[in-house]
């Protein structure tokens, strides 16, 4: 069975890689492919094997909808970038992020009460 991967796959991968602040060289090493192969996916419409696609999606935390349903309207890219970063945090960093978010929410709710 052939998976119908849209032509926008290369653009999606390149954008996610750049948002992750990774070079082609770094990503190629992490997913165990050659730089040339990754370049061809990003720029020449090369369709990766399922194994490589899986590694790309996992390594870059690409939402599967961006791969399989690119025609769907995209959610706020800042939120997607934040979620992508959260997936790469360790437990201690996640605790700091949660505490910071809670403090910001509490601060906002106190502003609403005093206004």
N, C-alpha and C positions, 0 to 999 in steps of 0.2 A: 504494500500500500504506500502510495506517495503522499507525503504531507504537503499541502498547498500553503507554502510560506510566502507571504506577500513580498513584493519588491521593496517595500519600505523596511525590511529587516535590517539591511545594512545601515540605514539612517538611524534606526532605533538603537542598534548596538553601538554605533559611534557616539551618539548622544549620551547614552548611559555610561559609556567608558569615560567620556570627557567629564560628565557630572561626578563620576567617582574619582576624578583627578588621576587617571591612569593613562600611561602611554600604551601604544600598541605593543611595544616590547614587554612591558610589565604584564599586560593581560594575556598575551600569547604564552608567556612563561607560566602564569598561574593556571591556565586551562590546558597546557601541554599541547600547543599547536605551534606551527611556525608563524613568524611575523608576516610573511608573505600570504599565507593562508588567511589570516585574520584581516589583512589589508584587502584581500579579494572579497571577503564577506562584506566588509564595510563599504567598499568603493566600486566593486565590479559586479555586484549582484550574485556572487557565489552563494549557493545554498549549502549550509553545513549539514553534516550528518546529525541524526537525532542526538547522539552522544555529545557532540560539540555544542549543539544548540542548548542542551540541558546544562552543560557547564557554563555557557555564556549567561543564561538566564539566572542561574544560581550565583555565580560570581558577581554579577552586576546588579542583582536583585531587581531584574526587569519584571514588571507585572506581566503575567501571561497574556492579558488582554491586549497589550501593546504588540505582542507577536502575532496572535491568532485573530484578533479583531481590531486591526488598526483603523478601521473606518469609524469605530465608536468614538464619540467625543472624549477627549482626554480630560482627566481631572486636573485640578490645580497642580502645576508642575513643581511648585515649591513644596507642597505637601508630599508629593512623590519623592522628591529629593531628600526630604527629611526622613521619610520612612526608609529609604535606601540606606541612609547613614545609620539609622537605628539598628538595622539588621547587622551592621558590622561592629556594633558596640559590645564590649564585654559586660558582665553583670554589674560591676562597680560603676561603669560609665552610665549604664541604664538607670541605676539608682539615682545618680546625680541628675540626669535628664528628667526623671519622674519628679524628683523633689523640686527642681527648677520650674517645671510646668505647673505643678501644684501651687507653688508660691505665686506664680504669675496669675493663675486663675483666682486664687484667694484674694490677691491684691485688686484684681478687676472687679470682683464681686463686692468688695468693701467700698470701692469707688461708686458703684451703683447705689449702695445703701445710703451714702452720705450726700449724693447729688439730689 
